[in-house]
Amino acid sequence: MNVALQYSGSQGWVRLLSWIDKLHAKYHKPPIMGRSKEKGGFSACVTCGSQDGLIKVFEMLVNPGDNVLLDNPCYSGTLAMVQPMDCNLIPVATDHFGLKPESLLSVLEQWKPGDAGDNTSGIPKVLYTIPNCGNPTGATQTLKRKREIYSIAQKYDLVIIEDDPYYFLQFNVKTISHSYQELDVDGRVIRCDSMSKVMSSGLRLGWISGAHPFIERLILHQQASLLHTSTFVQMMVSGLLDQWGMEGFENHVRNVQEFYKGRRDAMLTYAKKWLTGLAEWSEPQGGMFLWMKLTGVDDTTSLIKKRALEKKVLLLPGSAFDVIRGSKSQFCRISYSFATNEEMDEACRRLAELLREERS
Ligand SMILES: Cc1ncc(COP(=O)(O)O)c(CNc2cc3ccccc3n(O)c2=O)c1O
């Protein structure tokens, strides 16, 4: 306890950092892992949740006036951090399989690849994407798409911020999807991981990993901002991982996957029971969210923020996830992680009742 209650190093607790190395070696096999730190080898920094790491990455890479590429729709927490940065947010279209490479290319075609070295060209430097079990859409990018997107990033010299807190919440355990870090031969991927979805969100434990020159800067940033993530929490988590071992961790992940798959299946059952003909949706491949299109409604914002709330149905309007502020959206995000079956059943019934009232 006298160590856990003391200051510790900004990069993170040594036992936890060694666990992070082991987890990445097992799940992502980063091509840069074998290189020396000086040659851009793999490094990691423990952060106070991945949200804390994400904002530090954006603050490191983005200057006012920069063009920044993001998945659209985009996690609202990321929009909350980049909107005040006075940069130009460029939406890149997604579909049920996530970011569309052709959309990324069509955005970038206004520049030449050679512009990447010219700061006055305005060419984007950064692409932010959620590769697996996206928030809010639940979409997982196929490996083929990830490869195409990575080669576009190579052509235009983009840094890819891979925000992947739901990596361990993929339901099809036999084909757990790949990460951009796994493809990253250039050291251009900065990856954000989190213990929030696989262990506990209240721990506020995440980490950023990637090529050492990026991580070194983030550690300096950490020294000036947070000093370090809670020593106590880091020791507790690394102690638990020591006790579990890799096999125990994998068993725990399988239990978590099974739990959320059950929640997803229940959600789909009640959506189908009450909302068929009133709404459309795709089956989430992982994560905690169902992205639902309310047909016959051209913008869900007031319906969700006012009418649904009056019926005590708590959802988020699709407009909250749109890179372009003030956009209309026919979608809403349903979170199925907390609700009981009975609550899901009743919520879908109330939403259906509301949609019928809207149509009458
Ligand atoms: C894609 C993506 N990246 C990063 C994070 C942050 O994770 P962390 O800091 O490691 O815990 C998240 C967490 N997402 C949410 C959190 C949340 C917390 C309270 C209330 C609502 C919340 N809603 O709605 C969310 O989506 C995420 O989805």
Ligand as a Chemical Component Dictionary entry (heavy atoms), coordinates in Angstrom:
data_LIG
# 
_chem_comp.id                   LIG 
_chem_comp.type                 NON-POLYMER 
_chem_comp.pdbx_formal_charge   0 
_chem_comp.three_letter_code    LIG 
# 
loop_
_chem_comp_atom.comp_id 
_chem_comp_atom.atom_id 
_chem_comp_atom.alt_atom_id 
_chem_comp_atom.type_symbol 
_chem_comp_atom.charge 
_chem_comp_atom.model_Cartn_x 
_chem_comp_atom.model_Cartn_y 
_chem_comp_atom.model_Cartn_z 
_chem_comp_atom.pdbx_ordinal 
LIG C1  C1  C 0 -15.454 4.846 -29.074 1  
LIG C2  C2  C 0 -15.137 5.230 -27.654 2  
LIG N1  N1  N 0 -13.897 5.706 -27.360 3  
LIG C3  C3  C 0 -13.582 6.051 -26.087 4  
LIG C4  C4  C 0 -14.514 5.923 -25.068 5  
LIG C5  C5  C 0 -14.078 6.311 -23.640 6  
LIG O1  O1  O 0 -13.757 5.143 -22.928 7  
LIG P1  P1  P 0 -12.933 5.172 -21.578 8  
LIG O2  O2  O 0 -12.438 6.561 -21.336 9  
LIG O3  O3  O 0 -11.801 4.200 -21.748 10 
LIG O4  O4  O 0 -13.902 4.738 -20.504 11 
LIG C6  C6  C 0 -15.801 5.460 -25.332 12 
LIG C7  C7  C 0 -16.835 5.370 -24.227 13 
LIG N2  N2  N 0 -18.160 5.654 -24.683 14 
LIG C8  C8  C 0 -19.119 6.157 -23.860 15 
LIG C9  C9  C 0 -18.893 6.429 -22.524 16 
LIG C10 C10 C 0 -19.974 6.964 -21.741 17 
LIG C11 C11 C 0 -19.781 7.260 -20.382 18 
LIG C12 C12 C 0 -20.842 7.794 -19.639 19 
LIG C13 C13 C 0 -22.076 8.023 -20.232 20 
LIG C14 C14 C 0 -22.286 7.728 -21.576 21 
LIG C15 C15 C 0 -21.233 7.200 -22.331 22 
LIG N3  N3  N 0 -21.413 6.897 -23.680 23 
LIG O5  O5  O 0 -22.637 7.112 -24.276 24 
LIG C16 C16 C 0 -20.419 6.392 -24.457 25 
LIG O6  O6  O 0 -20.604 6.135 -25.661 26 
LIG C17 C17 C 0 -16.117 5.072 -26.651 27 
LIG O7  O7  O 0 -17.330 4.590 -26.951 28 
# 
loop_
_chem_comp_bond.comp_id 
_chem_comp_bond.atom_id_1 
_chem_comp_bond.atom_id_2 
_chem_comp_bond.value_order 
_chem_comp_bond.pdbx_ordinal 
LIG C1  C2  SING 1  
LIG C2  N1  SING 2  
LIG C2  C17 DOUB 3  
LIG N1  C3  DOUB 4  
LIG C3  C4  SING 5  
LIG C4  C5  SING 6  
LIG C4  C6  DOUB 7  
LIG C5  O1  SING 8  
LIG O1  P1  SING 9  
LIG P1  O2  DOUB 10 
LIG P1  O3  SING 11 
LIG P1  O4  SING 12 
LIG C6  C7  SING 13 
LIG C6  C17 SING 14 
LIG C7  N2  SING 15 
LIG N2  C8  SING 16 
LIG C8  C9  DOUB 17 
LIG C8  C16 SING 18 
LIG C9  C10 SING 19 
LIG C10 C11 SING 20 
LIG C10 C15 DOUB 21 
LIG C11 C12 DOUB 22 
LIG C12 C13 SING 23 
LIG C13 C14 DOUB 24 
LIG C14 C15 SING 25 
LIG C15 N3  SING 26 
LIG N3  O5  SING 27 
LIG N3  C16 SING 28 
LIG C16 O6  DOUB 29 
LIG C17 O7  SING 30 
# 
